[in-house]
Amino acid sequence: MIIDYINRNKSEYGVEPMCRALSEHGCSIAPSTYCEARNRSASRRAVRDEELKIEVSRVHAQNYSVYGARKVWLEMRRESIDVARCTVERLMGVLGLEDRPHSPRSTPPELQPEKQRGPTPETRHPTTTSTRSNH
């Protein structure tokens, strides 16, 4: 994040003055650290993620964009693409892919009519009186 900020503004201010200013405000970074991070190659995970994003998008689109992460993962396994389900979930989140939209309840609970209940013991036989005493 700091590296991206420096990349965007280095032509205007320069790397070393920006690193000094950031250090004064609690985001300490040495110019050598910035240069090292900028020249660092992508991690294995980042490279693999880029490959898998293509496959996840393809499988999701081929299935009418209704598959969730679990079904996309199962389809990828059927196609012999070895990937963890949590990876598919994470990449679908990054790509903004979701399963089919779920319809809301047809009738919200607050608008549902009162349920008809059966008679209570007091109303079941209104002509008889209780023989129980309160002793």
DSSP file (Angstrom, degrees, kcal/mol; ACC not computed):
  #  RESIDUE AA STRUCTURE BP1 BP2  ACC     N-H-->O    O-->H-N    N-H-->O    O-->H-N    TCO  KAPPA ALPHA  PHI   PSI    X-CA   Y-CA   Z-CA
    1    1 A M     >        0   0    0      0, 0.0     4,-1.9     0, 0.0     5,-0.1   0.000 360.0 360.0 360.0 -45.5    0.0    0.0    0.0
    2    2 A I  H  >  +     0   0    0      2,-0.2     4,-2.6     1,-0.2     5,-0.2   0.891 360.0  54.8 -67.7 -38.6    2.8    2.4    0.9
    3    3 A I  H  > S+     0   0    0      1,-0.2     4,-2.6     2,-0.2    -1,-0.2   0.918 107.9  48.8 -60.7 -44.2    4.7    1.2   -2.2
    4    4 A D  H  > S+     0   0    0      2,-0.2     4,-2.1     1,-0.2    -1,-0.2   0.897 110.1  52.1 -62.4 -40.3    1.8    2.0   -4.4
    5    5 A Y  H  X S+     0   0    0     -4,-1.9     4,-1.5     2,-0.2    -2,-0.2   0.929 111.5  45.7 -62.0 -46.1    1.5    5.4   -2.9
    6    6 A I  H  X S+     0   0    0     -4,-2.6     4,-1.8     1,-0.2    -2,-0.2   0.913 110.2  54.9 -64.3 -41.6    5.2    6.2   -3.5
    7    7 A N  H  < S+     0   0    0     -4,-2.6     4,-0.4     1,-0.2    -1,-0.2   0.898 108.9  48.4 -57.6 -41.4    4.9    4.8   -7.1
    8    8 A R  H  < S+     0   0    0     -4,-2.1    -1,-0.2     1,-0.2    -2,-0.2   0.830 124.2  29.2 -69.1 -31.6    2.0    7.2   -7.8
    9    9 A N  H >X S+     0   0    0     -4,-1.5     4,-2.1    -3,-0.2     3,-0.7   0.414  88.5  96.8-113.1   0.9    3.8   10.3   -6.4
   10   10 A K  H 3X S+     0   0    0     -4,-1.8     4,-1.5     1,-0.2    -1,-0.1   0.819  80.8  58.3 -66.7 -29.8    7.5    9.7   -6.9
   11   11 A S  H 34 S+     0   0    0     -4,-0.4    -1,-0.2     1,-0.2    -2,-0.1   0.833 113.1  39.9 -68.6 -29.5    7.8   11.6  -10.2
   12   12 A E  H <4 S+     0   0    0     -3,-0.7    -2,-0.2    -4,-0.1    -1,-0.2   0.875 135.8  13.1 -85.0 -40.1    6.5   14.8   -8.4
   13   13 A Y  H  < S-     0   0    0     -4,-2.1    -3,-0.2     1,-0.1    -2,-0.2   0.706  99.8-119.4-112.5 -25.6    8.3   14.5   -5.1
   14   14 A G     X  -     0   0    0     -4,-1.5     4,-1.3    -5,-0.5     5,-0.1   0.009  25.1 -93.7  92.9 154.0   11.0   11.9   -5.4
   15   15 A V  H  > S+     0   0    0      2,-0.2     4,-2.5     1,-0.2     5,-0.2   0.948 116.7  48.8 -72.0 -50.4   11.5    8.7   -3.4
   16   16 A E  H  > S+     0   0    0      1,-0.2     4,-2.3     2,-0.2     5,-0.2   0.915 111.6  47.6 -63.2 -46.0   13.8    9.8   -0.6
   17   17 A P  H  > S+     0   0    0      0, 0.0     4,-2.5     0, 0.0    -1,-0.2   0.891 113.2  50.2 -62.0 -36.1   11.8   12.9    0.4
   18   18 A M  H  X S+     0   0    0     -4,-1.3     4,-2.9     2,-0.2     5,-0.2   0.916 109.3  50.6 -66.6 -41.3    8.6   10.9    0.4
   19   19 A C  H  X S+     0   0    0     -4,-2.5     4,-2.1     2,-0.2    10,-0.5   0.898 111.5  48.7 -62.7 -39.7   10.2    8.2    2.6
   20   20 A R  H  X S+     0   0    0     -4,-2.3     4,-1.9     2,-0.2    -2,-0.2   0.934 113.0  46.9 -63.6 -46.2   11.4   10.9    5.0
   21   21 A A  H  X S+     0   0    0     -4,-2.5     4,-0.9     1,-0.2    -2,-0.2   0.903 112.6  49.3 -64.5 -41.2    7.9   12.6    5.1
   22   22 A L  H ><>S+     0   0    0     -4,-2.9     5,-2.7     1,-0.2     3,-0.6   0.896 109.1  53.0 -64.7 -38.8    6.2    9.2    5.6
   23   23 A S  H ><5S+     0   0    0     -4,-2.1     3,-1.4     1,-0.2     5,-0.2   0.872 104.7  55.4 -64.1 -36.8    8.7    8.3    8.4
   24   24 A E  H 3<5S+     0   0    0     -4,-1.9    -1,-0.2     1,-0.3    -2,-0.2   0.762 108.8  49.3 -65.8 -24.0    7.9   11.6   10.2
   25   25 A H  T <<5S-     0   0    0     -4,-0.9    -1,-0.3    -3,-0.6    -2,-0.2   0.156 127.5 -93.6-104.6  18.0    4.2   10.6   10.1
   26   26 A G  T < 5S+     0   0    0     -3,-1.4     2,-0.6     1,-0.1    -3,-0.2   0.465  99.0 104.9  92.3   0.8    4.6    7.1   11.5
   27   27 A C      < -     0   0    0     -5,-2.7     2,-0.3    -6,-0.2    -3,-0.1  -0.652  55.9-169.0-111.3  73.5    4.9    5.1    8.3
   28   28 A S        +     0   0    0     -2,-0.6     2,-0.3    -5,-0.2    -8,-0.1  -0.459  17.6 156.2 -74.1 129.0    8.6    4.5    8.3
   29   29 A I        -     0   0    0    -10,-0.5    -6,-0.2    -2,-0.3    -7,-0.1  -0.959  32.9-136.0-149.1 131.3   10.0    3.0    5.1
   30   30 A A     >  -     0   0    0     -2,-0.3     4,-2.1     1,-0.1     3,-0.3  -0.585  23.1-120.8 -84.4 149.2   13.6    3.3    3.9
   31   31 A P  H  > S+     0   0    0      0, 0.0     4,-2.4     0, 0.0     5,-0.2   0.866 115.6  54.8 -56.9 -35.7   14.3    4.1    0.3
   32   32 A S  H  > S+     0   0    0      2,-0.2     4,-2.3     1,-0.2     5,-0.2   0.874 105.9  52.0 -66.4 -35.2   16.2    0.8   -0.1
   33   33 A T  H  > S+     0   0    0     -3,-0.3     4,-2.4     2,-0.2    -1,-0.2   0.907 109.6  49.7 -65.4 -41.2   13.1   -1.1    1.2
   34   34 A Y  H  X S+     0   0    0     -4,-2.1     4,-2.4     2,-0.2    -2,-0.2   0.938 112.1  47.2 -61.6 -47.2   11.0    0.7   -1.4
   35   35 A C  H  X S+     0   0    0     -4,-2.4     4,-1.8     1,-0.2    -2,-0.2   0.885 112.4  50.0 -63.7 -38.9   13.4   -0.2   -4.2
   36   36 A E  H  X S+     0   0    0     -4,-2.3     4,-0.7     2,-0.2    -1,-0.2   0.918 112.8  46.0 -65.4 -43.6   13.6   -3.8   -3.0
   37   37 A A  H  < S+     0   0    0     -4,-2.4     3,-0.4     1,-0.2    -2,-0.2   0.872 111.4  52.5 -67.4 -36.9    9.8   -4.2   -2.9
   38   38 A R  H  < S+     0   0    0     -4,-2.4    -1,-0.2     1,-0.2    -2,-0.2   0.874 114.1  42.1 -66.8 -36.9    9.4   -2.6   -6.3
   39   39 A N  H  < S+     0   0    0     -4,-1.8    -1,-0.2    -5,-0.2    -2,-0.2   0.504  88.7 114.0 -89.4  -5.1   11.9   -4.9   -7.9
   40   40 A R     <  -     0   0    0     -4,-0.7     2,-0.1    -3,-0.4     3,-0.1  -0.422  67.6-123.2 -69.1 138.9   10.6   -8.1   -6.1
   41   41 A S        -     0   0    0      1,-0.1    -1,-0.1    -2,-0.1    -2,-0.0  -0.391  39.0 -83.3 -77.7 161.6    9.0  -10.7   -8.4
   42   42 A A        -     0   0    0      1,-0.1    -1,-0.1    -2,-0.1     0, 0.0  -0.304  49.2-108.4 -65.4 147.0    5.4  -11.8   -7.7
   43   43 A S     >  -     0   0    0      1,-0.1     4,-2.3    -3,-0.1     5,-0.2  -0.250  27.1-108.8 -71.0 163.5    5.0  -14.6   -5.1
   44   44 A R  H  > S+     0   0    0      1,-0.2     4,-2.7     2,-0.2     5,-0.2   0.888 121.0  53.3 -60.5 -38.4    4.0  -18.1   -6.1
   45   45 A R  H  > S+     0   0    0      2,-0.2     4,-2.9     1,-0.2    -1,-0.2   0.921 108.0  49.0 -63.8 -43.2    0.5  -17.5   -4.7
   46   46 A A  H  > S+     0   0    0      2,-0.2     4,-1.9     1,-0.2    -1,-0.2   0.905 112.9  47.7 -63.6 -40.8    0.0  -14.3   -6.7
   47   47 A V  H  X S+     0   0    0     -4,-2.3     4,-1.6     2,-0.2    -2,-0.2   0.934 114.3  46.2 -64.9 -45.7    1.1  -16.1   -9.9
   48   48 A R  H  X S+     0   0    0     -4,-2.7     4,-2.8     1,-0.2    -2,-0.2   0.887 109.0  56.2 -64.7 -39.2   -1.2  -19.1   -9.2
   49   49 A D  H  X S+     0   0    0     -4,-2.9     4,-2.5     1,-0.2    -1,-0.2   0.907 105.0  51.9 -59.3 -42.3   -4.1  -16.8   -8.3
   50   50 A E  H  X S+     0   0    0     -4,-1.9     4,-1.0     2,-0.2    -1,-0.2   0.889 112.0  46.4 -63.5 -38.1   -3.8  -15.1  -11.7
   51   51 A E  H  X S+     0   0    0     -4,-1.6     4,-1.2     1,-0.2     3,-0.3   0.922 114.9  46.7 -67.0 -44.1   -4.0  -18.5  -13.4
   52   52 A L  H  X S+     0   0    0     -4,-2.8     4,-3.2     1,-0.2     5,-0.3   0.816 100.8  65.5 -71.3 -30.5   -6.9  -19.6  -11.3
   53   53 A K  H  X S+     0   0    0     -4,-2.5     4,-2.3     1,-0.2    -1,-0.2   0.890 101.9  50.7 -58.1 -38.9   -8.9  -16.4  -11.7
   54   54 A I  H  X S+     0   0    0     -4,-1.0     4,-2.1    -3,-0.3    -1,-0.2   0.929 113.6  44.0 -63.2 -45.7   -9.2  -17.2  -15.4
   55   55 A E  H  X S+     0   0    0     -4,-1.2     4,-2.8     2,-0.2     5,-0.2   0.903 113.0  50.3 -68.2 -42.2  -10.4  -20.8  -14.7
   56   56 A V  H  X S+     0   0    0     -4,-3.2     4,-2.4     1,-0.2     5,-0.2   0.930 112.6  47.4 -62.2 -44.9  -12.8  -19.7  -11.9
   57   57 A S  H  X S+     0   0    0     -4,-2.3     4,-2.5    -5,-0.3    -1,-0.2   0.904 112.8  49.6 -62.4 -41.7  -14.3  -17.0  -14.2
   58   58 A R  H  X S+     0   0    0     -4,-2.1     4,-2.7     2,-0.2    -2,-0.2   0.946 112.6  45.1 -63.8 -49.5  -14.7  -19.5  -17.1
   59   59 A V  H  X S+     0   0    0     -4,-2.8     4,-1.1     1,-0.2    -2,-0.2   0.913 114.3  49.8 -62.1 -42.6  -16.4  -22.2  -15.0
   60   60 A H  H  <>S+     0   0    0     -4,-2.4     5,-2.3    -5,-0.2     7,-0.4   0.919 114.2  44.7 -62.4 -44.3  -18.7  -19.6  -13.4
   61   61 A A  H ><5S+     0   0    0     -4,-2.5     3,-1.3     1,-0.2    -2,-0.2   0.880 108.2  57.2 -69.4 -38.2  -19.7  -18.2  -16.8
   62   62 A Q  H 3<5S+     0   0    0     -4,-2.7    -1,-0.2     1,-0.3    -2,-0.2   0.755 104.7  53.9 -64.3 -23.1  -20.1  -21.6  -18.4
   63   63 A N  T ><5S-     0   0    0     -4,-1.1     3,-1.8    -3,-0.3     4,-0.3  -0.155 125.6 -98.8-106.3  37.7  -22.7  -22.4  -15.8
   64   64 A Y  T < 5 -     0   0    0     -3,-1.3    -3,-0.2     1,-0.3    -2,-0.1   0.689  62.9 -79.6  58.6  23.7  -24.8  -19.4  -16.4
   65   65 A S  T 3 <S+     0   0    0     -5,-2.3    -1,-0.3    -6,-0.2    33,-0.2   0.786 110.1 109.7  57.1  30.8  -23.2  -17.5  -13.4
   66   66 A V    <   +     0   0    0     -3,-1.8    34,-1.6    -6,-0.4     2,-0.2   0.520  45.5 103.1-109.3  -9.0  -25.4  -19.4  -11.0
   67   67 A Y        -     0   0    0     -7,-0.4     2,-0.1    -4,-0.3    -4,-0.1  -0.544  58.5-148.6 -77.4 137.8  -22.8  -21.6   -9.4
   68   68 A G     >  -     0   0    0     -2,-0.2     4,-2.4    31,-0.1     5,-0.2  -0.278  40.9 -82.6 -87.7-175.5  -21.5  -20.7   -5.9
   69   69 A A  H  > S+     0   0    0      1,-0.2     4,-2.6     2,-0.2     5,-0.2   0.869 126.8  54.5 -60.5 -39.1  -18.0  -21.4   -4.7
   70   70 A R  H  > S+     0   0    0      1,-0.2     4,-2.3     2,-0.2    -1,-0.2   0.932 112.2  41.6 -63.6 -46.5  -18.7  -25.0   -3.8
   71   71 A K  H  > S+     0   0    0      2,-0.2     4,-2.5     1,-0.2    -1,-0.2   0.864 113.9  52.2 -72.1 -35.0  -20.1  -26.0   -7.2
   72   72 A V  H  X S+     0   0    0     -4,-2.4     4,-2.4     2,-0.2    -2,-0.2   0.933 111.1  49.1 -62.5 -43.8  -17.4  -24.0   -9.0
   73   73 A W  H  X S+     0   0    0     -4,-2.6     4,-2.2    -5,-0.2    -2,-0.2   0.922 111.3  48.7 -60.9 -45.4  -14.8  -25.9   -6.9
   74   74 A L  H  X S+     0   0    0     -4,-2.3     4,-2.2     1,-0.2    -1,-0.2   0.908 111.4  49.7 -62.6 -41.7  -16.4  -29.3   -7.6
   75   75 A E  H  X S+     0   0    0     -4,-2.5     4,-1.5     1,-0.2    -1,-0.2   0.896 109.8  51.0 -64.8 -39.7  -16.5  -28.5  -11.4
   76   76 A M  H  <>S+     0   0    0     -4,-2.4     5,-2.9     1,-0.2    -1,-0.2   0.886 108.9  51.3 -65.3 -37.3  -12.9  -27.5  -11.3
   77   77 A R  H ><5S+     0   0    0     -4,-2.2     3,-1.7     1,-0.2    -2,-0.2   0.895 106.6  54.1 -65.0 -39.0  -12.0  -30.8   -9.6
   78   78 A R  H 3<5S+     0   0    0     -4,-2.2    -1,-0.2     1,-0.3    -2,-0.2   0.835 107.0  52.0 -61.5 -31.6  -13.9  -32.7  -12.2
   79   79 A E  T 3<5S-     0   0    0     -4,-1.5    -1,-0.3    -5,-0.2    -2,-0.2   0.264 122.4-110.7 -87.8  12.0  -11.8  -30.9  -14.8
   80   80 A S  T < 5 +     0   0    0     -3,-1.7     2,-0.8     1,-0.2    -3,-0.2   0.788  69.5 145.1  63.2  32.0   -8.6  -32.1  -12.9
   81   81 A I      < -     0   0    0     -5,-2.9     2,-0.8    -6,-0.1    -1,-0.2  -0.897  44.3-143.2 -98.3 111.3   -7.8  -28.6  -11.7
   82   82 A D        +     0   0    0     -2,-0.8     2,-0.3    -3,-0.1    -5,-0.1  -0.645  42.5 138.1 -82.3 110.6   -6.3  -29.1   -8.2
   83   83 A V        -     0   0    0     -2,-0.8     2,-0.2   -10,-0.1    -2,-0.1  -0.993  51.2-112.2-151.7 148.0   -7.4  -26.2   -6.1
   84   84 A A     >  -     0   0    0     -2,-0.3     4,-1.7     1,-0.1     3,-0.3  -0.539  24.3-126.6 -81.2 148.9   -8.7  -25.7   -2.5
   85   85 A R  H  > S+     0   0    0      1,-0.2     4,-2.5     2,-0.2     5,-0.2   0.882 110.6  56.1 -63.3 -38.1  -12.3  -24.7   -1.9
   86   86 A C  H  > S+     0   0    0      1,-0.2     4,-2.3     2,-0.2    -1,-0.2   0.830 104.9  53.7 -65.0 -29.4  -11.2  -21.8    0.3
   87   87 A T  H  > S+     0   0    0     -3,-0.3     4,-2.7     2,-0.2    -1,-0.2   0.911 108.3  48.7 -68.3 -42.3   -9.1  -20.5   -2.6
   88   88 A V  H  X S+     0   0    0     -4,-1.7     4,-2.6     2,-0.2    -2,-0.2   0.919 111.6  50.3 -62.6 -43.1  -12.1  -20.6   -5.0
   89   89 A E  H  X S+     0   0    0     -4,-2.5     4,-1.8     2,-0.2    -2,-0.2   0.927 112.5  46.7 -60.0 -45.5  -14.1  -18.7   -2.3
   90   90 A R  H  X S+     0   0    0     -4,-2.3     4,-2.1     1,-0.2    -2,-0.2   0.923 114.1  46.5 -64.1 -45.1  -11.4  -16.1   -2.0
   91   91 A L  H  X S+     0   0    0     -4,-2.7     4,-2.6     1,-0.2     6,-0.2   0.869 109.2  54.2 -69.0 -35.7  -10.9  -15.6   -5.7
   92   92 A M  H  X>S+     0   0    0     -4,-2.6     5,-2.5    -5,-0.2     4,-0.8   0.885 109.5  49.6 -63.7 -35.9  -14.7  -15.4   -6.3
   93   93 A G  H  <5S+     0   0    0     -4,-1.8     3,-0.4    -5,-0.2    -2,-0.2   0.910 111.2  48.0 -66.1 -42.3  -14.8  -12.7   -3.8
   94   94 A V  H  <5S+     0   0    0     -4,-2.1    -2,-0.2     1,-0.2    -1,-0.2   0.894 115.2  45.4 -63.8 -40.2  -11.9  -10.8   -5.4
   95   95 A L  H  <5S-     0   0    0     -4,-2.6    -1,-0.2    -5,-0.1    -2,-0.2   0.589 111.1-121.6 -80.5 -10.5  -13.6  -11.2   -8.8
   96   96 A G  T  <5 +     0   0    0     -4,-0.8     2,-0.4    -3,-0.4    -3,-0.2   0.754  58.8 152.2  76.4  23.9  -17.0  -10.1   -7.5
   97   97 A L      < +     0   0    0     -5,-2.5     2,-0.3    -6,-0.2    -1,-0.3  -0.715  17.2 175.6 -91.5 138.1  -18.6  -13.4   -8.6
   98   98 A E        -     0   0    0     -2,-0.4   -31,-0.1   -33,-0.2     2,-0.0  -0.878  31.2-103.3-132.6 165.3  -21.6  -14.7   -6.7
   99   99 A D        -     0   0    0     -2,-0.3   -32,-0.2     1,-0.2   -33,-0.1  -0.154  68.5 -51.0 -76.8-176.1  -24.0  -17.6   -7.0
  100  100 A R        -     0   0    0    -34,-1.6     2,-0.3     1,-0.1    -1,-0.2  -0.177  68.7 -98.2 -56.4 147.7  -27.5  -17.1   -8.3
  101  101 A P        -     0   0    0      0, 0.0     2,-0.4     0, 0.0    -1,-0.1  -0.522  37.5-133.1 -69.1 131.0  -29.5  -14.3   -6.6
  102  102 A H        -     0   0    0     -2,-0.3    -3,-0.0    -3,-0.1     0, 0.0  -0.704  18.9-122.8 -86.7 133.2  -31.7  -15.7   -4.0
  103  103 A S        -     0   0    0     -2,-0.4     3,-0.1     1,-0.1    -1,-0.0  -0.458  28.3-113.3 -74.1 146.5  -35.3  -14.4   -4.0
  104  104 A P        -     0   0    0      0, 0.0    -1,-0.1     0, 0.0     0, 0.0  -0.225  50.4 -69.1 -69.9 168.8  -36.5  -12.8   -0.9
  105  105 A R        -     0   0    0      1,-0.1     0, 0.0     2,-0.0     0, 0.0  -0.272  41.7-128.4 -55.8 143.0  -39.3  -14.4    1.1
  106  106 A S  S    S+     0   0    0      1,-0.3    -1,-0.1    -3,-0.1     0, 0.0   0.902  97.1  18.3 -64.5 -39.6  -42.6  -14.3   -0.7
  107  107 A T  S    S-     0   0    0      5,-0.0    -1,-0.3     3,-0.0     5,-0.1  -0.967  85.3-129.3-133.6 118.2  -44.3  -12.8    2.3
  108  108 A P    >>  -     0   0    0      0, 0.0     3,-1.7     0, 0.0     4,-0.7  -0.307  28.3-112.8 -62.3 150.3  -42.4  -11.1    5.1
  109  109 A P  G >4 S+     0   0    0      0, 0.0     3,-0.9     0, 0.0     0, 0.0   0.839 115.2  57.6 -55.2 -36.3  -43.3  -12.4    8.6
  110  110 A E  G 34 S+     0   0    0      1,-0.2    -3,-0.0     0, 0.0     0, 0.0   0.715 109.1  45.9 -71.1 -17.2  -44.8   -9.1    9.7
  111  111 A L  G <4 S+     0   0    0     -3,-1.7    -1,-0.2     2,-0.1     0, 0.0   0.458  86.9 108.8-101.3  -1.8  -47.2   -9.2    6.7
  112  112 A Q  S << S-     0   0    0     -3,-0.9     3,-0.1    -4,-0.7    -5,-0.0  -0.515  76.5-108.9 -74.4 141.9  -48.3  -12.8    7.2
  113  113 A P        -     0   0    0      0, 0.0    -1,-0.1     0, 0.0    -2,-0.1  -0.291  42.8 -87.5 -67.7 156.0  -51.9  -13.3    8.5
  114  114 A E        -     0   0    0      1,-0.1     2,-0.2     3,-0.0     0, 0.0  -0.374  46.8-115.2 -61.7 137.7  -52.4  -14.5   12.1
  115  115 A K        -     0   0    0     -3,-0.1     2,-0.5     1,-0.1    -1,-0.1  -0.546  26.3-117.2 -75.7 140.8  -52.4  -18.2   12.3
  116  116 A Q        -     0   0    0     -2,-0.2     2,-0.3    -3,-0.1    -1,-0.1  -0.676  33.9-158.3 -78.7 123.8  -55.7  -19.8   13.4
  117  117 A R        -     0   0    0     -2,-0.5     3,-0.1     1,-0.1    -3,-0.0  -0.718  17.8-109.1-102.6 154.1  -55.2  -21.6   16.6
  118  118 A G        -     0   0    0     -2,-0.3    -1,-0.1     1,-0.2     6,-0.1  -0.207  53.2 -72.8 -70.6 170.5  -57.3  -24.3   18.0
  119  119 A P        -     0   0    0      0, 0.0    -1,-0.2     0, 0.0     5,-0.0  -0.346  46.4-126.3 -67.4 146.6  -59.5  -23.7   21.1
  120  120 A T     >  -     0   0    0     -3,-0.1     4,-1.6     1,-0.1     3,-0.5  -0.431  32.5 -99.7 -82.5 165.8  -57.8  -23.3   24.4
  121  121 A P  H  > S+     0   0    0      0, 0.0     4,-0.8     0, 0.0    -1,-0.1   0.836 124.0  53.4 -57.8 -31.7  -59.0  -25.6   27.3
  122  122 A E  H  4 S+     0   0    0      1,-0.2     3,-0.0     2,-0.1     8,-0.0   0.860 116.1  37.0 -72.5 -33.7  -61.0  -22.7   28.7
  123  123 A T  H  4 S+     0   0    0     -3,-0.5    -1,-0.2     1,-0.1     0, 0.0   0.560  99.7  77.9 -95.0  -7.6  -62.9  -22.1   25.4
  124  124 A R  H  < S+     0   0    0     -4,-1.6    -2,-0.1     1,-0.3    -1,-0.1   0.941 114.0  14.0 -67.4 -46.1  -63.2  -25.7   24.4
  125  125 A H  S >< S+     0   0    0     -4,-0.8     3,-0.9     1,-0.1    -1,-0.3  -0.715  71.1 171.2-128.3  79.4  -66.1  -26.5   26.8
  126  126 A P  T 3  S+     0   0    0      0, 0.0    -1,-0.1     0, 0.0    -2,-0.1   0.712  73.5  59.5 -67.3 -18.7  -67.4  -23.1   27.9
  127  127 A T  T 3  S+     0   0    0      2,-0.1     2,-0.3     0, 0.0    -2,-0.0   0.756  93.3  73.7 -83.4 -23.3  -70.5  -24.7   29.7
  128  128 A T  S <  S-     0   0    0     -3,-0.9     2,-0.3     1,-0.0    -3,-0.1  -0.652  73.9-141.9 -90.4 148.3  -68.6  -26.9   32.1
  129  129 A T        -     0   0    0     -2,-0.3     2,-0.1     1,-0.1    -2,-0.1  -0.755  27.4 -96.8-105.9 156.1  -66.8  -25.4   35.0
  130  130 A S        -     0   0    0     -2,-0.3    -1,-0.1     1,-0.1    -8,-0.0  -0.459  22.7-158.6 -71.4 139.5  -63.5  -26.5   36.4
  131  131 A T        +     0   0    0     -2,-0.1     2,-0.2     2,-0.1    -1,-0.1   0.411  59.0 111.2 -97.0  -0.2  -63.7  -28.9   39.3
  132  132 A R        -     0   0    0      2,-0.0     2,-0.3     1,-0.0    -2,-0.1  -0.514  56.4-150.5 -76.3 140.0  -60.2  -28.1   40.4
  133  133 A S        -     0   0    0     -2,-0.2     2,-0.3     1,-0.0    -2,-0.1  -0.786  17.0-128.7-108.8 157.3  -59.8  -26.2   43.7
  134  134 A N              0   0    0     -2,-0.3    -2,-0.0     1,-0.2    -1,-0.0  -0.215 360.0 360.0 -96.5  43.6  -57.0  -23.8   44.5
  135  135 A H              0   0    0     -2,-0.3    -1,-0.2     0, 0.0    -3,-0.0   0.435 360.0 360.0 -89.8 360.0  -56.1  -25.4   47.9
